[in-house]
Amino acid sequence: MRFDPAAAAAHLEWSWQTGLRLGDLPPGSRPSSLNSGYAAQALFVERIGEPVIGWKIAGASPRGLRGELIKRSCHRVPGPIASPTFGQHPQFSRR
């Protein structure tokens, strides 16, 4: 089955809007390469219509993975954050 970035973006948008976690994407919605994943990601950002305020760069990744930081998902905090839950993966930036 051929990958459809619009279908993948629609699934991501549904999860974003409902706050519900996605399971496995249907076969036609699963990116088969890094570039197809980026295509779906770009369409997702376009579909939700939220401002992009920066980029996440996974410097520890051998491929240097990147992603948009959406304004609504970024929060200003007054100080250090303690995260005792291993499953959380907070992102930090400085101006």
Backbone as a chain_set.jsonl record, in Angstrom:
{"seq": "MRFDPAAAAAHLEWSWQTGLRLGDLPPGSRPSSLNSGYAAQALFVERIGEPVIGWKIAGASPRGLRGELIKRSCHRVPGPIASPTFGQHPQFSRR", "coords": {"N": [[0.84, -1.177, 0.0], [0.557, 2.194, -0.818], [2.132, 5.005, 0.696], [0.373, 7.686, 2.208], [0.754, 10.91, 2.924], [-1.143, 12.818, 3.701], [-3.189, 11.334, 4.873], [-1.849, 10.3, 7.1], [-1.286, 12.719, 8.415], [-3.892, 13.506, 9.011], [-4.637, 11.6, 10.937], [-2.815, 12.265, 12.973], [-3.659, 14.87, 13.484], [-6.241, 14.377, 14.475], [-5.612, 13.07, 16.896], [-4.248, 15.159, 18.176], [-6.285, 17.108, 18.413], [-8.262, 15.782, 19.935], [-6.903, 14.862, 22.12], [-6.449, 12.251, 22.577], [-4.573, 9.227, 22.651], [-2.769, 7.848, 19.953], [-2.966, 4.627, 18.418], [-1.44, 2.075, 16.532], [-0.743, 3.331, 13.298], [-2.833, 3.065, 10.392], [-1.936, 0.903, 7.594], [-1.523, 2.466, 5.099], [-0.956, 4.901, 6.148], [1.414, 4.914, 7.443], [4.621, 6.167, 7.628], [7.291, 5.346, 5.448], [9.836, 6.117, 5.307], [12.292, 8.487, 6.481], [11.978, 10.949, 5.17], [9.312, 10.746, 4.229], [8.002, 10.729, 6.643], [8.629, 13.311, 7.57], [7.184, 14.737, 5.647], [4.522, 14.086, 6.31], [4.482, 15.209, 8.862], [4.829, 17.948, 8.271], [2.437, 18.481, 6.886], [0.628, 17.95, 8.955], [1.227, 20.055, 10.782], [0.465, 22.206, 9.198], [-2.291, 21.643, 8.932], [-3.31, 21.919, 11.582], [-3.031, 24.58, 12.084], [-1.611, 26.08, 13.969], [0.744, 28.371, 15.461], [4.213, 27.992, 14.722], [6.915, 27.986, 16.826], [9.535, 27.372, 17.006], [12.176, 24.915, 16.672], [12.709, 21.471, 17.284], [15.584, 19.69, 17.73], [17.09, 16.652, 17.463], [19.873, 16.079, 18.619], [21.33, 13.936, 19.565], [20.608, 11.903, 17.998], [21.573, 9.739, 15.343], [20.771, 10.599, 12.848], [20.066, 13.208, 13.172], [17.391, 14.071, 13.844], [14.473, 16.155, 13.44], [11.911, 18.501, 14.452], [8.902, 20.448, 14.55], [8.18, 22.964, 16.998], [5.255, 23.568, 18.542], [3.356, 26.374, 19.399], [1.153, 26.199, 21.263], [1.785, 23.915, 22.687], [3.951, 24.531, 24.196], [5.272, 25.771, 27.221], [5.871, 28.295, 29.618], [7.953, 28.14, 32.413], [8.609, 28.755, 35.912], [10.97, 27.835, 37.092], [13.288, 25.133, 37.868], [12.292, 21.847, 36.746], [11.073, 18.94, 38.137], [10.997, 15.618, 37.2], [9.775, 12.781, 37.994], [8.7, 10.625, 36.679], [9.58, 8.179, 34.476], [8.597, 7.806, 31.855], [7.993, 10.317, 30.783], [8.964, 12.922, 28.551], [10.21, 15.684, 28.571], [10.834, 18.814, 26.865], [13.226, 21.4, 26.546], [14.019, 24.853, 26.257], [15.889, 27.872, 25.745], [15.768, 31.414, 25.704]], "CA": [[0.0, 0.0, 0.0], [1.345, 3.417, -0.965], [2.025, 5.946, 1.806], [-0.361, 8.924, 1.963], [1.076, 11.81, 4.027], [-2.358, 13.506, 4.153], [-3.892, 10.418, 5.783], [-1.079, 10.285, 8.347], [-1.509, 14.019, 9.057], [-5.263, 13.507, 9.544], [-4.601, 10.82, 12.184], [-2.105, 13.072, 13.961], [-4.537, 15.991, 13.838], [-7.305, 13.832, 15.328], [-5.032, 12.853, 18.214], [-3.95, 16.484, 18.722], [-7.53, 17.798, 18.752], [-9.029, 15.048, 20.945], [-6.068, 14.547, 23.274], [-6.377, 10.798, 22.723], [-3.343, 8.621, 22.149], [-2.89, 7.013, 18.757], [-2.387, 3.293, 18.378], [-0.713, 1.939, 15.269], [-1.365, 3.943, 12.134], [-3.183, 2.098, 9.337], [-0.814, 0.695, 6.672], [-1.284, 3.557, 4.156], [-0.614, 6.117, 6.89], [2.714, 4.713, 8.105], [5.751, 6.595, 6.798], [8.26, 4.286, 5.182], [11.168, 6.715, 5.318], [12.391, 9.722, 7.236], [11.399, 12.026, 4.367], [7.85, 10.654, 4.212], [7.577, 11.157, 7.979], [8.68, 14.772, 7.584], [6.073, 15.224, 4.811], [3.309, 13.977, 7.127], [4.617, 16.179, 9.938], [4.586, 19.285, 7.711], [0.997, 18.589, 6.637], [-0.021, 18.031, 10.264], [1.402, 21.424, 11.293], [-0.388, 23.047, 8.344], [-3.705, 21.359, 9.225], [-3.766, 22.401, 12.888], [-3.061, 26.031, 12.03], [-0.992, 26.671, 15.157], [2.05, 28.959, 15.166], [5.45, 27.27, 15.026], [7.78, 28.956, 17.512], [10.923, 26.908, 17.033], [12.445, 23.573, 16.169], [13.368, 20.495, 18.148], [16.634, 18.972, 17.003], [17.579, 15.516, 18.254], [21.302, 16.032, 18.359], [21.892, 12.629, 19.913], [20.21, 10.955, 16.958], [22.558, 9.677, 14.258], [20.24, 11.285, 11.668], [19.743, 14.595, 13.486], [15.955, 14.234, 13.664], [13.984, 17.493, 13.763], [10.461, 18.641, 14.514], [8.412, 21.777, 14.893], [7.64, 23.217, 18.332], [3.986, 24.254, 18.378], [3.21, 27.321, 20.505], [0.203, 25.741, 22.28], [2.346, 22.826, 23.48], [5.106, 25.048, 24.927], [4.855, 26.49, 28.414], [6.913, 28.97, 30.381], [7.965, 27.678, 33.805], [9.403, 29.67, 36.723], [12.234, 27.29, 37.596], [13.566, 23.737, 37.52], [11.183, 20.895, 36.705], [11.413, 17.58, 38.561], [10.178, 14.66, 36.459], [10.069, 11.449, 38.532], [8.138, 9.591, 35.804], [10.528, 7.869, 33.403], [7.957, 7.879, 30.538], [7.874, 11.678, 30.282], [10.1, 13.37, 27.757], [10.05, 17.131, 28.392], [11.781, 19.527, 26.032], [13.559, 22.674, 27.147], [14.737, 25.808, 25.405], [16.184, 29.153, 26.38], [15.818, 32.543, 24.769]], "C": [[0.888, 1.244, 0.0], [1.069, 4.386, 0.192], [1.315, 7.227, 1.371], [-0.096, 9.881, 3.124], [-0.153, 12.556, 4.558], [-3.15, 12.629, 5.122], [-3.173, 10.353, 7.131], [-1.311, 11.584, 9.116], [-2.901, 14.096, 9.673], [-5.335, 12.724, 10.855], [-3.915, 11.616, 13.297], [-2.964, 14.247, 14.425], [-5.659, 15.526, 14.766], [-6.787, 13.642, 16.756], [-4.767, 14.194, 18.912], [-5.231, 17.158, 19.217], [-8.289, 17.107, 19.885], [-8.235, 14.803, 22.221], [-5.943, 13.051, 23.516], [-5.116, 10.269, 22.059], [-3.64, 7.759, 20.925], [-2.344, 5.621, 19.022], [-1.522, 3.226, 17.127], [-1.468, 2.657, 14.162], [-1.744, 2.858, 11.134], [-2.049, 2.007, 8.312], [-0.529, 1.855, 5.716], [-0.866, 4.857, 4.82], [0.732, 6.019, 7.592], [3.843, 5.174, 7.193], [6.758, 5.457, 6.636], [9.693, 4.812, 5.17], [11.13, 7.983, 6.166], [11.728, 10.869, 6.468], [9.878, 11.953, 4.301], [7.275, 11.025, 5.584], [7.592, 12.673, 8.104], [7.541, 15.369, 6.758], [4.765, 15.18, 5.597], [3.33, 15.013, 8.244], [4.314, 17.59, 9.441], [3.1, 19.497, 7.428], [0.211, 18.696, 7.937], [0.045, 19.454, 10.803], [0.528, 22.391, 10.497], [-1.865, 22.883, 8.714], [-4.168, 21.941, 10.553], [-3.757, 23.922, 12.978], [-2.495, 26.736, 13.254], [0.356, 27.282, 14.777], [3.199, 28.028, 15.558], [6.396, 28.288, 15.641], [9.236, 28.51, 17.578], [11.013, 25.492, 16.49], [13.082, 22.737, 17.254], [14.385, 19.769, 17.272], [17.155, 17.876, 17.922], [19.054, 15.322, 17.94], [21.94, 14.695, 18.666], [21.542, 11.572, 18.878], [21.261, 10.921, 15.859], [22.092, 10.417, 13.003], [19.916, 12.75, 11.938], [18.263, 14.895, 13.283], [15.506, 15.621, 14.1], [12.463, 17.482, 13.826], [10.086, 20.038, 14.94], [7.967, 21.826, 16.354], [6.406, 24.092, 18.144], [3.739, 25.121, 19.614], [2.312, 26.788, 21.622], [0.797, 24.656, 23.171], [3.584, 23.259, 24.276], [4.624, 25.915, 26.077], [6.061, 27.102, 29.108], [6.826, 28.486, 31.832], [8.898, 28.579, 34.613], [10.752, 29.128, 37.186], [12.409, 25.854, 37.176], [12.311, 22.864, 37.575], [11.709, 19.537, 37.138], [10.466, 16.631, 37.842], [10.494, 13.251, 36.943], [9.573, 10.318, 37.629], [9.058, 9.367, 34.62], [9.917, 8.065, 32.028], [7.826, 9.277, 29.98], [9.136, 12.076, 29.548], [9.965, 14.877, 27.522], [11.149, 17.715, 27.506], [12.019, 20.895, 26.656], [14.249, 23.561, 26.122], [14.975, 27.077, 26.206], [16.176, 30.217, 25.306], [17.134, 33.247, 24.888]], "O": [[1.863, 1.316, 0.748], [-0.076, 4.561, 0.611], [1.608, 7.785, 0.314], [-0.656, 9.697, 4.205], [-0.201, 12.892, 5.741], [-3.721, 13.135, 6.088], [-3.816, 10.352, 8.181], [-1.51, 11.559, 10.33], [-3.075, 14.685, 10.739], [-6.024, 13.142, 11.786], [-4.389, 11.633, 14.433], [-2.992, 14.577, 15.611], [-5.987, 16.21, 15.736], [-7.461, 14.017, 17.715], [-5.036, 14.337, 20.104], [-5.257, 17.715, 20.315], [-8.9, 17.783, 20.714], [-8.814, 14.564, 23.281], [-5.399, 12.626, 24.535], [-4.657, 10.793, 21.044], [-4.636, 7.038, 20.881], [-1.376, 5.456, 19.764], [-0.939, 4.23, 16.718], [-2.695, 2.594, 14.1], [-1.057, 1.842, 11.034], [-1.273, 2.954, 8.18], [0.639, 2.201, 5.539], [-0.467, 5.806, 4.145], [1.143, 6.961, 8.269], [4.012, 4.634, 6.1], [7.031, 4.71, 7.576], [10.644, 4.042, 5.039], [10.06, 8.479, 6.519], [10.999, 11.669, 7.054], [9.214, 12.99, 4.316], [6.178, 11.576, 5.666], [6.674, 13.259, 8.678], [6.989, 16.403, 7.133], [3.985, 16.131, 5.554], [2.305, 15.627, 8.539], [3.617, 18.346, 10.117], [2.563, 20.571, 7.699], [-0.763, 19.445, 8.016], [-0.969, 20.001, 11.235], [-0.078, 23.296, 11.07], [-2.601, 23.866, 8.798], [-5.3, 22.413, 10.654], [-4.407, 24.493, 13.853], [-2.867, 27.874, 13.54], [1.036, 26.781, 13.882], [3.153, 27.366, 16.594], [6.653, 29.336, 15.049], [10.074, 29.207, 18.151], [10.059, 24.953, 15.93], [13.89, 23.226, 18.044], [14.05, 19.293, 16.188], [17.609, 18.152, 19.033], [19.424, 14.501, 17.101], [22.975, 14.352, 18.096], [22.109, 10.479, 18.879], [21.788, 11.967, 15.478], [22.916, 10.82, 12.182], [19.528, 13.468, 11.017], [17.917, 15.872, 12.62], [16.082, 16.202, 15.019], [11.813, 16.569, 13.316], [10.856, 20.728, 15.608], [7.441, 20.847, 16.883], [6.499, 25.216, 17.649], [3.894, 24.655, 20.743], [2.657, 26.905, 22.798], [0.354, 24.492, 24.307], [4.198, 22.437, 24.956], [3.686, 26.698, 25.928], [7.131, 26.498, 29.173], [5.738, 28.433, 32.406], [9.868, 29.109, 34.073], [11.598, 29.903, 37.632], [11.76, 25.394, 36.237], [11.393, 23.119, 38.354], [12.682, 19.036, 36.574], [9.252, 16.827, 37.876], [11.369, 12.586, 36.389], [9.985, 9.171, 37.798], [9.288, 10.288, 33.836], [10.629, 8.453, 31.101], [7.565, 9.422, 28.786], [10.235, 11.629, 29.878], [9.644, 15.306, 26.414], [12.25, 17.172, 27.416], [11.103, 21.482, 27.233], [14.966, 23.085, 25.242], [14.327, 27.312, 27.225], [16.527, 29.966, 24.154], [17.376, 34.228, 24.184]]}, "num_chains": 1, "name": "protein.A"}
